[in-house]
Amino acid sequence: MPDPDPHPTPDPDESPDPDMPDEPGHPDEPDDSVPTGDTAQLALYLALLAASLAGAAAIVILGRKGRRETEKALNQ
């Protein structure tokens, strides 16, 4: 008795993976936004902004504190 074909031809109506849909899903709402090509990471820039603001605030606060201590020492 001959062996069955080791490489049977796939049925064109049968999807290769039963869990995989035949066509990709479509979003509920179309994306009407214009692609700008901007791939910058907004979170990175916001974190840098927050760090720089914190640094500027620290410089102002410590500068005022140092100035008060200097004036206090000179007036004694």
C-alpha positions in Angstrom: 0.0 0.0 0.0 1.6 3.4 -1.0 2.1 6.1 1.7 -0.1 9.1 1.6 1.4 12.3 0.2 3.7 13.7 2.9 3.0 17.3 1.7 -0.7 17.5 1.0 -1.9 20.6 -0.8 -3.8 22.9 1.6 -7.4 23.6 1.0 -7.7 27.2 -0.2 -11.0 27.7 1.7 -9.5 26.6 5.0 -7.5 29.2 7.0 -4.1 28.0 8.2 -4.9 28.9 11.8 -8.4 28.4 13.0 -8.0 31.2 15.6 -6.7 33.6 13.0 -9.3 35.6 11.1 -9.2 35.6 7.3 -9.2 39.4 7.1 -7.6 41.9 9.5 -10.0 43.7 11.8 -11.1 47.2 11.0 -11.3 50.0 13.7 -14.8 51.2 14.6 -13.9 54.8 13.8 -11.7 55.7 10.8 -8.4 57.5 11.6 -8.8 60.8 9.8 -5.7 62.4 11.3 -3.0 63.5 8.9 0.3 61.6 9.5 3.0 64.2 10.4 6.0 61.9 10.6 6.5 63.1 14.2 7.8 60.1 16.2 9.0 62.0 19.3 8.3 60.6 22.7 6.1 63.1 24.4 6.6 61.5 27.9 10.4 62.0 27.6 10.0 65.7 26.9 7.5 66.2 29.7 9.8 64.4 32.2 12.7 66.7 31.1 10.5 69.7 31.5 9.4 68.7 35.0 13.0 68.0 36.0 14.2 71.4 34.7 11.4 73.2 36.5 12.2 71.5 39.7 15.9 72.4 39.3 15.0 76.1 38.6 12.7 76.2 41.6 15.5 74.7 43.8 18.0 77.3 42.6 15.6 80.1 43.4 14.7 78.8 46.8 18.2 78.0 47.9 19.4 81.3 46.5 16.9 83.2 48.6 17.8 81.2 51.7 21.5 81.8 51.2 21.0 85.5 50.7 19.0 85.8 53.9 21.7 83.9 55.9 24.4 86.2 54.4 22.5 89.4 55.3 21.8 88.0 58.7 25.5 87.3 59.3 26.5 90.8 58.1 24.0 92.6 60.3 25.2 90.9 63.5 
